[in-house]
Amino acid sequence: MVRLAALAALAATPLIAEPVSSHGGKLAHFLTQRAEFAASGKRVVIDRYCDSACLVFLSLPNACAMPGTVLGLHAAANKSALGGLIYANRLPDGMREFWLRRFLDEPSPRKVYRIKAEDAARRGWDVRICVE
């Protein structure tokens, strides 16, 4: 029931001017942009690929991933435990737990785990798939 209400709210939210595709970057930049997206109330559409810090957008209630979008997770380049926890706490449920188990203590950010958005949703991760 909650999922249906979330989908209905998502469908009623207008699209942002351009879909988001990103191979990631500095977490601070993405957290600032995430706050701007959250404040705007506009729909955030992840399209084609979303790696690394880009994944923080997926936990927004007004965000969805287009079918076929590939998501990429890896260990943090910044090895501070606090940085890793700040990042993990902005990931969608399910993905967060996976990242903490697999990557929190991983020494190399070069190993990237890729998964299609639909497979992440089927796995039970809180990744919403865009319906239109």
Residue frames relative to the residue before (quaternion, step in Angstrom):
aa qw qx qy qz dx dy dz
M 1.0000 0.0000 0.0000 0.0000 0.00 0.00 0.00
V 0.6517 0.5035 -0.3118 0.4740 3.58 0.94 -0.90
R 0.6425 0.5292 -0.3208 0.4518 3.60 0.98 -0.86
L 0.6448 0.5112 -0.3250 0.4661 3.62 1.00 -0.78
A 0.6436 0.5103 -0.3210 0.4715 3.59 0.98 -0.78
A 0.6455 0.5133 -0.3200 0.4663 3.59 1.01 -0.81
L 0.6476 0.5115 -0.3155 0.4685 3.59 0.98 -0.80
A 0.6464 0.5132 -0.3208 0.4646 3.58 0.97 -0.80
A 0.6540 0.5003 -0.3101 0.4752 3.59 0.97 -0.83
L 0.6408 0.5296 -0.3168 0.4567 3.56 1.02 -0.81
A 0.6659 0.5064 -0.3026 0.4567 3.58 0.92 -0.87
A 0.6861 0.4822 -0.2842 0.4648 3.61 1.08 -0.65
T 0.5961 0.5717 -0.3586 0.4350 3.60 1.26 -0.24
P 0.4566 -0.6982 0.4670 0.2932 3.63 -0.81 0.89
L 0.5564 -0.6027 0.4593 0.3409 3.56 -1.21 0.54
I 0.4607 -0.6093 0.5447 0.3462 3.55 -1.19 0.47
A 0.7079 -0.4806 0.3042 0.4187 3.57 -1.23 0.37
E 0.8042 0.0403 -0.0001 0.5930 3.60 0.95 -0.81
P 0.5027 -0.6239 0.4945 0.3369 3.58 -1.06 0.67
V 0.4286 -0.6920 0.5247 0.2492 3.56 -1.23 0.48
S 0.0906 0.7246 -0.6796 0.0705 3.55 -1.00 1.00
S 0.1839 0.7993 -0.5529 0.1468 3.58 -0.75 0.93
H 0.3538 -0.7068 0.5725 0.2178 3.52 -1.18 0.69
G 0.6747 -0.5168 0.2878 0.4414 3.57 1.22 0.33
G 0.0437 0.7776 -0.6264 0.0325 3.52 -1.33 -0.31
K 0.7903 -0.2723 0.2247 0.5008 3.54 -1.17 -0.61
L 0.5118 -0.6769 0.4427 0.2898 3.55 -0.78 1.07
A 0.6281 0.5551 -0.3494 0.4186 3.61 0.90 -0.86
H 0.6344 0.5254 -0.3264 0.4636 3.60 0.98 -0.80
F 0.6986 0.4687 -0.2761 0.4648 3.59 0.87 -0.94
L 0.6285 0.5182 -0.3455 0.4659 3.61 1.05 -0.63
T 0.6223 0.5184 -0.3353 0.4812 3.60 1.08 -0.70
Q 0.6755 0.4816 -0.2903 0.4770 3.57 0.90 -0.92
R 0.6104 0.5498 -0.3448 0.4542 3.60 1.06 -0.74
A 0.6512 0.5079 -0.3113 0.4702 3.59 0.96 -0.87
E 0.6379 0.5158 -0.3228 0.4721 3.60 1.03 -0.76
F 0.6457 0.5038 -0.3167 0.4785 3.60 0.97 -0.83
A 0.6480 0.5221 -0.3186 0.4540 3.58 0.95 -0.87
A 0.6861 0.4854 -0.2819 0.4628 3.58 0.93 -0.90
S 0.6523 0.5457 -0.3213 0.4166 3.59 1.03 -0.72
G 0.3098 -0.7656 0.5040 0.2526 3.57 1.09 -0.70
K 0.5025 0.6555 -0.4274 0.3677 3.58 1.25 -0.02
R 0.5703 -0.5921 0.4537 0.3440 3.51 -1.23 0.55
V 0.2018 -0.7607 0.6096 0.0951 3.57 -0.97 0.93
V 0.0900 -0.8122 0.5763 0.0032 3.56 -0.58 1.17
I 0.2021 -0.7606 0.6087 0.1005 3.56 -0.60 1.18
D 0.0125 -0.8323 0.5505 -0.0634 3.57 -0.67 1.13
R 0.8527 0.1593 -0.1818 0.4630 3.54 -1.05 0.96
Y 0.7833 -0.2252 0.1702 0.5539 3.62 0.58 -1.04
C 0.0114 0.7622 -0.6463 0.0362 3.53 -1.21 0.66
D 0.0205 0.8212 -0.5646 0.0798 3.53 -0.33 1.29
S 0.8700 0.1950 -0.0948 0.4428 3.46 -1.37 0.38
A 0.8573 -0.0295 0.0422 0.5122 3.60 -0.82 -1.02
C 0.5318 0.6328 -0.4028 0.3931 3.61 1.16 -0.46
L 0.5949 0.6191 -0.3547 0.3701 3.58 1.09 -0.69
V 0.5471 0.6234 -0.4084 0.3812 3.62 1.16 -0.39
F 0.5726 0.5912 -0.3857 0.4170 3.61 1.17 -0.42
L 0.6186 0.6048 -0.3422 0.3667 3.59 1.06 -0.73
S 0.6595 0.5012 -0.3275 0.4545 3.60 1.15 -0.39
L 0.4655 0.6495 -0.4625 0.3842 3.59 1.25 0.07
P 0.5050 -0.6645 0.4468 0.3221 3.63 -0.93 0.76
N 0.7166 0.4162 -0.2416 0.5049 3.60 1.20 -0.44
A 0.5637 0.5962 -0.3819 0.4253 3.60 1.21 0.50
C 0.0405 0.7637 -0.6442 0.0093 3.51 -1.24 0.62
A 0.3515 -0.7075 0.5712 0.2226 3.55 -1.29 0.36
M 0.4705 -0.6593 0.5098 0.2899 3.54 -1.00 0.86
P 0.5906 -0.5542 0.4303 0.3987 3.60 -1.09 0.58
G 0.7804 0.3176 -0.2560 0.4738 3.55 -0.99 0.89
T 0.4734 0.6672 -0.4497 0.3584 3.58 1.24 -0.16
V 0.2545 -0.7624 0.5804 0.1311 3.57 -0.95 0.93
L 0.1987 -0.7788 0.5908 0.0700 3.53 -0.84 1.09
G 0.1055 -0.8177 0.5649 0.0329 3.59 -0.91 0.90
L 0.0949 -0.7928 0.6019 0.0133 3.55 -0.75 1.12
H 0.0865 0.7795 -0.6186 0.0475 3.56 -1.14 0.64
A 0.6572 -0.4901 0.3847 0.4242 3.54 -1.30 0.18
A 0.5814 -0.5926 0.4322 0.3522 3.54 -1.18 0.54
A 0.4533 -0.6606 0.5266 0.2841 3.56 -1.07 0.79
N 0.6726 0.4012 -0.2570 0.5662 3.57 1.14 -0.72
K 0.2820 -0.8281 0.4667 0.1301 3.57 -0.43 1.17
S 0.4094 0.6917 -0.5123 0.3025 3.62 1.12 0.28
A 0.5180 -0.6456 0.4643 0.3152 3.56 -0.94 0.89
L 0.6311 0.5393 -0.3364 0.4446 3.58 1.01 -0.79
G 0.6416 0.5229 -0.3227 0.4591 3.61 0.94 -0.83
G 0.6587 0.5087 -0.3026 0.4645 3.57 0.97 -0.84
L 0.6782 0.4817 -0.2906 0.4728 3.57 0.99 -0.81
I 0.6003 0.5375 -0.3605 0.4699 3.60 1.06 -0.68
Y 0.6534 0.5055 -0.2985 0.4779 3.58 0.95 -0.93
A 0.6841 0.5034 -0.2947 0.4378 3.58 0.74 -1.06
N 0.6731 0.5134 -0.3025 0.4380 3.60 0.96 -0.80
R 0.6754 0.4507 -0.3001 0.5007 3.62 1.24 -0.20
L 0.5348 0.6108 -0.4150 0.4108 3.61 1.25 0.07
P 0.5892 -0.5635 0.4250 0.3933 3.61 -1.15 0.45
D 0.6305 -0.5111 0.4160 0.4102 3.57 -1.22 0.50
G 0.7332 0.3547 -0.3014 0.4957 3.55 -1.06 0.72
M 0.6988 0.4108 -0.2514 0.5289 3.57 0.77 -1.02
R 0.6141 0.5615 -0.3356 0.4417 3.57 1.04 -0.83
E 0.6891 0.4808 -0.2858 0.4607 3.55 0.81 -1.02
F 0.6215 0.5334 -0.3295 0.4697 3.58 1.02 -0.82
W 0.6736 0.5008 -0.3028 0.4514 3.61 0.83 -0.97
L 0.6584 0.5131 -0.3175 0.4500 3.59 0.90 -0.88
R 0.6724 0.4887 -0.2967 0.4701 3.61 0.96 -0.84
R 0.7837 0.3900 -0.1824 0.4478 3.55 0.80 -1.02
F 0.8467 0.2736 -0.0855 0.4483 3.59 0.86 -0.89
L 0.4832 0.6905 -0.4562 0.2857 3.63 1.07 -0.38
D 0.7892 0.2789 -0.1458 0.5274 3.60 0.93 -0.88
E 0.4046 0.7135 -0.4738 0.3206 3.60 1.27 0.16
P 0.3823 -0.7656 0.4673 0.2222 3.61 -0.72 1.02
S 0.7876 0.3234 -0.1681 0.4969 3.61 1.04 -0.57
P 0.3307 -0.7453 0.5404 0.2075 3.61 -0.80 0.98
R 0.5083 0.6821 -0.4058 0.3341 3.62 1.26 -0.04
K 0.6277 0.5059 -0.3453 0.4805 3.59 1.16 -0.44
V 0.0594 -0.8196 0.5696 -0.0152 3.57 -0.41 1.24
Y 0.2260 -0.7383 0.6235 0.1228 3.54 -0.96 0.98
R 0.0994 -0.8071 0.5816 0.0202 3.57 -0.64 1.14
I 0.0532 0.7763 -0.6240 0.0716 3.53 -1.08 0.86
K 0.4534 -0.6567 0.5201 0.3042 3.57 -1.03 0.73
A 0.6230 -0.5756 0.3826 0.3663 3.54 -1.09 0.75
E 0.6535 0.5169 -0.3248 0.4475 3.60 0.94 -0.85
D 0.6488 0.5037 -0.3186 0.4731 3.60 1.02 -0.76
A 0.6133 0.5349 -0.3436 0.4686 3.58 1.07 -0.70
A 0.6546 0.5009 -0.3067 0.4759 3.59 0.98 -0.86
R 0.6537 0.5086 -0.3127 0.4650 3.61 0.97 -0.84
R 0.6322 0.5397 -0.3132 0.4594 3.55 1.15 -0.66
G 0.5643 -0.6120 0.3789 0.4043 3.56 1.26 -0.24
W 0.4482 0.6554 -0.4794 0.3738 3.57 1.25 0.17
D 0.4834 -0.6868 0.4645 0.2809 3.58 -1.01 0.76
V 0.2870 0.7213 -0.5564 0.2961 3.54 0.53 1.29
R 0.2284 -0.7869 0.5618 0.1139 3.55 -0.58 1.16
I 0.2942 -0.7397 0.5836 0.1601 3.55 -0.99 0.92
C 0.4663 -0.6688 0.5004 0.2914 3.59 -0.90 0.94
V 0.2949 -0.7909 0.5176 0.1399 3.56 -0.88 0.96
E 0.7575 0.2999 -0.2104 0.5404 3.62 1.17 -0.17
